[in-house]
Amino acid sequence: MLRLVLATENKDKAKEISAILAGRLSVEILSLADFPEVKLPPEEGKTYRENAATKALTVARATGLVALGDDTGLEVEALSGAPGLYSARYAGEGATYADNRKKLLGALSGLPPEKRGARFLCTVAISWPDGRVEVVEGICPGRISERESGAGGFGYDPIFFVPECGKTFAALTPDEKNRVSHRGRAIRAAAEILKKIGSGR
C-alpha cells in the first residue's frame, strides 16, 4: 500500500484532502503529526506552484515518502486578483478565518453581485524523495456573497457563493462541496497520478 504524507499544518485542509482521496485509491495517509521533527518551509514563492512544490519536496526528502503539498488562493476580480497568494494571511500574520472574511467583505462593501466575481484556485504538488515533482490544478468560479451563509467548511467558505449550486461552500455538505470545489478537482487529478504510483507504473 502506498504511504502518502500530507505536507500541510492546516488540519481542515488535511481532513478535506483525506476525504476526497478516500475510496479513490488504496493509500495510507500520514500527516505531519506523524513526523513532529519535520517543519514546513515558509511560503515565500511567487506562485502557487512554487509554494506547493516546495512544501511537498521538503516533506518527501525529510520523510523518505511520497508527499502531497498544496497552495490555494482566493482571487477576487474587483481586487485585481487579491488576496491570491496571501489568502491565508489577508488580514495579517496570525489572522483567523473570521478576520480574513471580515476584511474581504469590507473591501467589497457596496458592490453589486455582478461586481463580486471570484475564483478559488488550488495547486497540488506530488513529490518523491528523489526530487521528482508533478503538479496539478483545480479551479472553481463563483462570487463573494454580501454576507456569511452556512455553518460548514472553513476559511472563506461562508462567503464564497457557487452559482451552479445556488449556495456558499459553507452551506453545502462536505460531499457536495468536494464534487465542485477547486480542491476536489485538484485532488482527483492528483489521485490519478497516485494510482499509477501504487500500481508500480
Short mmCIF file of the C-alpha atoms (twelve columns), coordinates in Angstrom:
data_MODEL
# 
_entry.id   MODEL 
# 
loop_
_atom_site.group_PDB 
_atom_site.id 
_atom_site.type_symbol 
_atom_site.label_atom_id 
_atom_site.label_alt_id 
_atom_site.label_comp_id 
_atom_site.label_asym_id 
_atom_site.label_seq_id 
_atom_site.Cartn_x 
_atom_site.Cartn_y 
_atom_site.Cartn_z 
_atom_site.pdbx_PDB_model_num 
ATOM 1   C CA . MET A 1   0.000   0.000  0.000   1 
ATOM 2   C CA . LEU A 2   1.222   3.484  -0.899  1 
ATOM 3   C CA . ARG A 3   2.161   5.666  2.066   1 
ATOM 4   C CA . LEU A 4   1.461   9.363  1.474   1 
ATOM 5   C CA . VAL A 5   2.371   12.281 3.713   1 
ATOM 6   C CA . LEU A 6   0.224   15.425 3.566   1 
ATOM 7   C CA . ALA A 7   2.541   18.424 3.630   1 
ATOM 8   C CA . THR A 8   0.203   20.789 5.475   1 
ATOM 9   C CA . GLU A 9   -0.167  22.082 9.010   1 
ATOM 10  C CA . ASN A 10  -3.798  23.043 8.342   1 
ATOM 11  C CA . LYS A 11  -5.943  20.323 9.931   1 
ATOM 12  C CA . ASP A 12  -9.034  21.426 7.980   1 
ATOM 13  C CA . LYS A 13  -7.190  21.014 4.677   1 
ATOM 14  C CA . ALA A 14  -5.788  17.646 5.740   1 
ATOM 15  C CA . LYS A 15  -9.246  16.385 6.673   1 
ATOM 16  C CA . GLU A 16  -10.717 17.543 3.365   1 
ATOM 17  C CA . ILE A 17  -7.892  16.066 1.267   1 
ATOM 18  C CA . SER A 18  -8.172  12.738 3.093   1 
ATOM 19  C CA . ALA A 19  -11.939 12.644 2.484   1 
ATOM 20  C CA . ILE A 20  -11.509 13.317 -1.235  1 
ATOM 21  C CA . LEU A 21  -8.871  10.588 -1.598  1 
ATOM 22  C CA . ALA A 22  -10.884 8.052  0.402   1 
ATOM 23  C CA . GLY A 23  -12.295 5.342  -1.810  1 
ATOM 24  C CA . ARG A 24  -10.312 6.500  -4.834  1 
ATOM 25  C CA . LEU A 25  -7.164  4.528  -4.167  1 
ATOM 26  C CA . SER A 26  -5.513  2.244  -1.653  1 
ATOM 27  C CA . VAL A 27  -3.314  4.566  0.377   1 
ATOM 28  C CA . GLU A 28  -2.156  5.092  3.946   1 
ATOM 29  C CA . ILE A 29  -2.415  8.804  4.600   1 
ATOM 30  C CA . LEU A 30  0.015   10.281 7.105   1 
ATOM 31  C CA . SER A 31  0.164   13.816 8.458   1 
ATOM 32  C CA . LEU A 32  2.929   15.991 9.823   1 
ATOM 33  C CA . ALA A 33  1.730   14.959 13.287  1 
ATOM 34  C CA . ASP A 34  3.320   11.588 12.484  1 
ATOM 35  C CA . PHE A 35  6.640   13.371 11.865  1 
ATOM 36  C CA . PRO A 36  6.929   16.052 14.571  1 
ATOM 37  C CA . GLU A 37  10.546  16.712 13.646  1 
ATOM 38  C CA . VAL A 38  9.575   17.844 10.116  1 
ATOM 39  C CA . LYS A 39  8.852   21.546 9.665   1 
ATOM 40  C CA . LEU A 40  7.346   23.184 6.595   1 
ATOM 41  C CA . PRO A 41  9.284   25.958 4.892   1 
ATOM 42  C CA . PRO A 42  7.756   29.467 4.877   1 
ATOM 43  C CA . GLU A 43  5.558   30.307 1.879   1 
ATOM 44  C CA . GLU A 44  7.909   32.623 0.032   1 
ATOM 45  C CA . GLY A 45  7.208   31.529 -3.540  1 
ATOM 46  C CA . LYS A 46  5.855   33.910 -6.174  1 
ATOM 47  C CA . THR A 47  3.368   31.333 -7.483  1 
ATOM 48  C CA . TYR A 48  1.015   28.708 -6.061  1 
ATOM 49  C CA . ARG A 49  3.023   26.094 -7.932  1 
ATOM 50  C CA . GLU A 50  6.271   27.128 -6.282  1 
ATOM 51  C CA . ASN A 51  4.779   27.085 -2.785  1 
ATOM 52  C CA . ALA A 52  3.065   23.717 -3.246  1 
ATOM 53  C CA . ALA A 53  6.142   22.089 -4.762  1 
ATOM 54  C CA . THR A 54  8.473   23.438 -2.078  1 
ATOM 55  C CA . LYS A 55  6.276   22.062 0.709   1 
ATOM 56  C CA . ALA A 56  5.877   18.655 -0.936  1 
ATOM 57  C CA . LEU A 57  9.559   18.322 -1.772  1 
ATOM 58  C CA . THR A 58  10.674  19.348 1.713   1 
ATOM 59  C CA . VAL A 59  8.450   16.727 3.342   1 
ATOM 60  C CA . ALA A 60  9.282   13.982 0.830   1 
ATOM 61  C CA . ARG A 61  13.011  14.417 1.387   1 
ATOM 62  C CA . ALA A 62  12.633  14.618 5.170   1 
ATOM 63  C CA . THR A 63  10.433  11.517 5.479   1 
ATOM 64  C CA . GLY A 64  11.631  9.379  2.577   1 
ATOM 65  C CA . LEU A 65  7.998   9.003  1.457   1 
ATOM 66  C CA . VAL A 66  5.822   10.402 -1.309  1 
ATOM 67  C CA . ALA A 67  4.386   13.743 -0.169  1 
ATOM 68  C CA . LEU A 68  1.493   15.902 -1.292  1 
ATOM 69  C CA . GLY A 69  1.501   19.660 -0.807  1 
ATOM 70  C CA . ASP A 70  -0.979  22.271 -1.909  1 
ATOM 71  C CA . ASP A 71  -1.280  26.013 -2.146  1 
ATOM 72  C CA . THR A 72  -4.674  27.588 -2.501  1 
ATOM 73  C CA . GLY A 73  -5.800  31.122 -3.142  1 
ATOM 74  C CA . LEU A 74  -8.996  33.123 -3.498  1 
ATOM 75  C CA . GLU A 75  -8.797  35.599 -6.375  1 
ATOM 76  C CA . VAL A 76  -11.339 38.420 -6.452  1 
ATOM 77  C CA . GLU A 77  -11.877 40.280 -9.730  1 
ATOM 78  C CA . ALA A 78  -12.672 43.652 -8.138  1 
ATOM 79  C CA . LEU A 79  -9.442  43.464 -6.140  1 
ATOM 80  C CA . SER A 80  -7.265  42.663 -9.163  1 
ATOM 81  C CA . GLY A 81  -6.844  39.057 -8.018  1 
ATOM 82  C CA . ALA A 82  -6.243  39.737 -4.322  1 
ATOM 83  C CA . PRO A 83  -5.953  38.210 -1.785  1 
ATOM 84  C CA . GLY A 84  -4.448  35.486 -4.011  1 
ATOM 85  C CA . LEU A 85  -1.190  34.093 -2.643  1 
ATOM 86  C CA . TYR A 86  -1.850  35.882 0.628   1 
ATOM 87  C CA . SER A 87  -5.339  34.477 1.206   1 
ATOM 88  C CA . ALA A 88  -4.447  32.714 4.470   1 
ATOM 89  C CA . ARG A 89  -2.927  35.890 5.928   1 
ATOM 90  C CA . TYR A 90  -5.021  38.532 4.158   1 
ATOM 91  C CA . ALA A 91  -5.829  40.280 7.439   1 
ATOM 92  C CA . GLY A 92  -2.237  39.929 8.674   1 
ATOM 93  C CA . GLU A 93  0.033   37.275 10.137  1 
ATOM 94  C CA . GLY A 94  -1.858  35.129 12.618  1 
ATOM 95  C CA . ALA A 95  -5.236  36.220 11.216  1 
ATOM 96  C CA . THR A 96  -8.201  33.945 11.897  1 
ATOM 97  C CA . TYR A 97  -10.617 32.731 9.243   1 
ATOM 98  C CA . ALA A 98  -13.146 35.260 10.571  1 
ATOM 99  C CA . ASP A 99  -10.609 38.097 10.385  1 
ATOM 100 C CA . ASN A 100 -9.935  37.380 6.721   1 
ATOM 101 C CA . ARG A 101 -13.626 37.178 5.836   1 
ATOM 102 C CA . LYS A 102 -14.377 40.442 7.637   1 
ATOM 103 C CA . LYS A 103 -11.617 42.278 5.795   1 
ATOM 104 C CA . LEU A 104 -12.736 40.913 2.418   1 
ATOM 105 C CA . LEU A 105 -16.389 41.782 2.964   1 
ATOM 106 C CA . GLY A 106 -15.311 45.277 3.990   1 
ATOM 107 C CA . ALA A 107 -13.201 45.689 0.863   1 
ATOM 108 C CA . LEU A 108 -16.205 44.788 -1.330  1 
ATOM 109 C CA . SER A 109 -18.801 46.722 0.660   1 
ATOM 110 C CA . GLY A 110 -21.480 48.245 -1.565  1 
ATOM 111 C CA . LEU A 111 -20.552 46.345 -4.702  1 
ATOM 112 C CA . PRO A 112 -23.455 44.614 -6.507  1 
ATOM 113 C CA . PRO A 113 -23.371 40.834 -7.181  1 
ATOM 114 C CA . GLU A 114 -22.158 41.281 -10.764 1 
ATOM 115 C CA . LYS A 115 -19.059 43.096 -9.486  1 
ATOM 116 C CA . ARG A 116 -18.184 40.425 -6.911  1 
ATOM 117 C CA . GLY A 117 -16.815 37.724 -9.215  1 
ATOM 118 C CA . ALA A 118 -14.110 35.480 -7.776  1 
ATOM 119 C CA . ARG A 119 -12.489 32.122 -8.162  1 
ATOM 120 C CA . PHE A 120 -10.742 29.621 -5.925  1 
ATOM 121 C CA . LEU A 121 -7.569  28.087 -7.318  1 
ATOM 122 C CA . CYS A 122 -5.820  25.054 -5.810  1 
ATOM 123 C CA . THR A 123 -2.413  23.824 -6.941  1 
ATOM 124 C CA . VAL A 124 -1.352  20.383 -5.736  1 
ATOM 125 C CA . ALA A 125 2.191   19.057 -5.953  1 
ATOM 126 C CA . ILE A 126 3.197   15.414 -5.519  1 
ATOM 127 C CA . SER A 127 6.865   14.878 -4.732  1 
ATOM 128 C CA . TRP A 128 9.161   11.895 -4.438  1 
ATOM 129 C CA . PRO A 129 12.189  11.743 -2.123  1 
ATOM 130 C CA . ASP A 130 14.473  11.769 -5.174  1 
ATOM 131 C CA . GLY A 131 13.277  15.248 -6.115  1 
ATOM 132 C CA . ARG A 132 10.713  14.465 -8.809  1 
ATOM 133 C CA . VAL A 133 7.601   16.641 -8.680  1 
ATOM 134 C CA . GLU A 134 4.285   16.536 -10.539 1 
ATOM 135 C CA . VAL A 135 1.792   19.377 -10.310 1 
ATOM 136 C CA . VAL A 136 -1.953  19.572 -10.997 1 
ATOM 137 C CA . GLU A 137 -4.501  22.329 -10.572 1 
ATOM 138 C CA . GLY A 138 -8.188  22.822 -9.837  1 
ATOM 139 C CA . ILE A 139 -10.319 25.946 -10.268 1 
ATOM 140 C CA . CYS A 140 -13.821 26.799 -9.047  1 
ATOM 141 C CA . PRO A 141 -15.516 30.002 -10.241 1 
ATOM 142 C CA . GLY A 142 -18.003 31.855 -8.064  1 
ATOM 143 C CA . ARG A 143 -18.570 35.168 -6.357  1 
ATOM 144 C CA . ILE A 144 -18.266 36.733 -2.936  1 
ATOM 145 C CA . SER A 145 -21.626 36.963 -1.177  1 
ATOM 146 C CA . GLU A 146 -22.669 40.103 0.700   1 
ATOM 147 C CA . ARG A 147 -22.978 38.239 3.993   1 
ATOM 148 C CA . GLU A 148 -21.982 34.937 5.507   1 
ATOM 149 C CA . SER A 149 -24.161 31.882 4.961   1 
ATOM 150 C CA . GLY A 150 -23.813 28.284 6.093   1 
ATOM 151 C CA . ALA A 151 -22.229 26.586 9.075   1 
ATOM 152 C CA . GLY A 152 -19.873 24.143 7.341   1 
ATOM 153 C CA . GLY A 153 -16.486 24.379 5.715   1 
ATOM 154 C CA . PHE A 154 -13.682 26.683 6.783   1 
ATOM 155 C CA . GLY A 155 -11.745 29.716 5.623   1 
ATOM 156 C CA . TYR A 156 -13.684 31.803 3.108   1 
ATOM 157 C CA . ASP A 157 -16.355 29.104 2.598   1 
ATOM 158 C CA . PRO A 158 -19.197 31.087 4.271   1 
ATOM 159 C CA . ILE A 159 -18.828 33.944 1.746   1 
ATOM 160 C CA . PHE A 160 -17.866 32.035 -1.427  1 
ATOM 161 C CA . PHE A 161 -21.078 31.579 -3.426  1 
ATOM 162 C CA . VAL A 162 -21.154 28.919 -6.145  1 
ATOM 163 C CA . PRO A 163 -23.809 29.778 -8.786  1 
ATOM 164 C CA . GLU A 164 -24.151 26.205 -10.078 1 
ATOM 165 C CA . CYS A 165 -25.091 25.095 -6.545  1 
ATOM 166 C CA . GLY A 166 -27.021 28.222 -5.524  1 
ATOM 167 C CA . LYS A 167 -25.240 28.187 -2.164  1 
ATOM 168 C CA . THR A 168 -21.993 29.111 -0.471  1 
ATOM 169 C CA . PHE A 169 -19.410 26.404 0.118   1 
ATOM 170 C CA . ALA A 170 -20.296 26.529 3.815   1 
ATOM 171 C CA . ALA A 171 -23.950 25.734 3.056   1 
ATOM 172 C CA . LEU A 172 -23.059 22.583 1.109   1 
ATOM 173 C CA . THR A 173 -22.473 19.157 2.614   1 
ATOM 174 C CA . PRO A 174 -18.809 18.059 2.556   1 
ATOM 175 C CA . ASP A 175 -19.548 15.663 -0.314  1 
ATOM 176 C CA . GLU A 176 -21.356 18.366 -2.303  1 
ATOM 177 C CA . LYS A 177 -18.504 20.792 -1.783  1 
ATOM 178 C CA . ASN A 178 -15.842 18.253 -2.739  1 
ATOM 179 C CA . ARG A 179 -17.638 17.481 -6.008  1 
ATOM 180 C CA . VAL A 180 -17.393 21.068 -7.282  1 
ATOM 181 C CA . SER A 181 -14.571 22.673 -5.321  1 
ATOM 182 C CA . HIS A 182 -11.140 23.707 -6.544  1 
ATOM 183 C CA . ARG A 183 -9.505  21.314 -4.067  1 
ATOM 184 C CA . GLY A 184 -11.799 18.467 -5.062  1 
ATOM 185 C CA . ARG A 185 -10.839 18.903 -8.707  1 
ATOM 186 C CA . ALA A 186 -7.126  19.165 -7.975  1 
ATOM 187 C CA . ILE A 187 -7.047  16.191 -5.594  1 
ATOM 188 C CA . ARG A 188 -8.987  13.989 -8.020  1 
ATOM 189 C CA . ALA A 189 -6.359  14.801 -10.660 1 
ATOM 190 C CA . ALA A 190 -3.626  14.040 -8.125  1 
ATOM 191 C CA . ALA A 191 -5.319  10.727 -7.300  1 
ATOM 192 C CA . GLU A 192 -4.817  9.589  -10.893 1 
ATOM 193 C CA . ILE A 193 -1.069  10.170 -10.510 1 
ATOM 194 C CA . LEU A 194 -1.051  8.372  -7.158  1 
ATOM 195 C CA . LYS A 195 -2.871  5.381  -8.677  1 
ATOM 196 C CA . LYS A 196 -0.014  4.966  -11.143 1 
ATOM 197 C CA . ILE A 197 2.489   5.061  -8.295  1 
ATOM 198 C CA . GLY A 198 0.510   2.480  -6.334  1 
ATOM 199 C CA . SER A 199 0.293   0.168  -9.338  1 
ATOM 200 C CA . GLY A 200 4.004   0.458  -9.973  1 
ATOM 201 C CA . ARG A 201 3.640   2.283  -13.292 1 
# 
